[in-house]
Amino acid sequence: MNRNVLVSLGVLVAYLFSVFAILFAPTVDTSYNAAAMIVTFVLFGHWMEVCSRRGSSDALNALLRLTSTEANNIGPDGAVQTVPVDQVQVGALLLLRPGEKVLVDSIVTEGESAIDESMVMGESLSVSKKPGDEVIGGAVNGSGSLRFNATKVGSEMALAQMVHLVQTAQNSKASTQRLADRAAEWLVLAAVGADVLTFLIWFFVVGQTVLFALTLAVTAVVACPDALGLATPTAVAVGTGIGARNGIRIKNATALEQTSRIQAIIAPSLTEPQARVLLDEYLHQLTRG
């Protein structure tokens, strides 16, 4: 039993009550407008949630667009042939020209160049790569040419794993959301119980008419806790999306919830003041978003 029970019950009872009133008690006010407004507000809330998730998904789409669709494959005879990236196999020898994007996770076998990994790793400075170094799919090559062997392709790539992490985080539930769901269950049970009890008392004990008792019973629908179920998922979706756009991959909603307790950051390429500035900026964006 969840919050949708109260929504469905309120709309159904209000509609049936109005139909009954028109047929058997024309002088009684109907509740068609109440049923319509309940549906409108609930749908509007869900529409806002979908919009927030869609905006957060732009970060995922940006990650997916980091890689190109074609690779420069070097054949056994040394000839370079352009092939679709989904045809690249582990161990394939690839050529990376200046300004091109790294297609798959690889190890450099020949050449030296500076690689911009900011969109993947969050590192603002280009990283020098030489034979034996690893390169990550989605990074952008500098002015040099590289030859490398593919080590991970498809869903095994680091970029694909990052996208999967963001999707998992957006669909996960934080402890506050689980608490809200439990509270909603108890509130639904309490509201339905009060609904039934109100009808029984006013109809059987007090002796009022069915219409009067039903009118008072329907008012329990105002206890619908739909906002509890909409607020937390929306906040999680927006928070993980902001993190993804800033190069921060959040494993799940619980990790996002605990970011306010962070006191230290391990980042070899950043000084402590720089790391603190980045963290403060990220937390400010979360609260502002």
Helices and strands as residue ranges (DSSP letters): H 3-24, H 32-64, E 70-74, E 80-84, G 85-87, E 93-96, E 105-110, E 113-116, H 118-121, E 127-129, E 134-135, E 140-141, E 146-152, G 154-156, H 158-171, H 175-200, I 201-205, H 210-218, G 219-223, H 226-245, H 253-257, G 258-261, H 272-288
